[in-house]
């Protein structure tokens, strides 16, 4: 009887151990390869091309339309699929030193949708956001609407854009990933100032940015 009880107890213990291991795997296995839920922080470098069809910015965008920059993002994964994020980036377009300064910085907020399950080390995503973009150029020579020539002036422009992108995250570990992405932003500079004086135009001072980026993301969970 005692031997039977011991055998029965061992079977129960083994069964419980297997159940525990199964539960542990189900609880933790989903996060073994990747995690996009909870808070995350990202840092990245970007290559950006700037275009404008407006008469006001067309020549500037043609001369200095290529730039390099850096950015940071803070995100929160509501689920493993859906994440909200906010970020800031600055891009330098003054690569050939045509100007003293030619930069665009942007604040953005948006949503990111992650595909694939958490057992996948490679996860594609779609992103969409709205951004406020600020253009700063010093110095430009400018002829205003009245025909007055203004020399060595500072240009400040600002406006909203809608951004869209696609990307791929490769998870080096469940909480650390390499991020590759491409996308574009499209909008208008609705506020334009030369030496602090507002300018008005009969045309839309549009902006079009195409970009690629590479960065690292760390997730807290």
Secondary structure by P-SEA (a helix, b strand, c coil): caaaaaaaaaaaaaaaaaaaaaaaaaaccccccccccccccccccbbbbbbbcccccaaaaaacccccccbbbbbbcccccccccccccccccccccccccccccccccbbbbbccccccccccccccbbbbbbbbbcbbbbcccccccccbbbbbbbbbbbbbbcbbbbbccccbbbbbbccbbbbbccbbbcccbbbbbcccbbbbbbbcccbbbbbcc
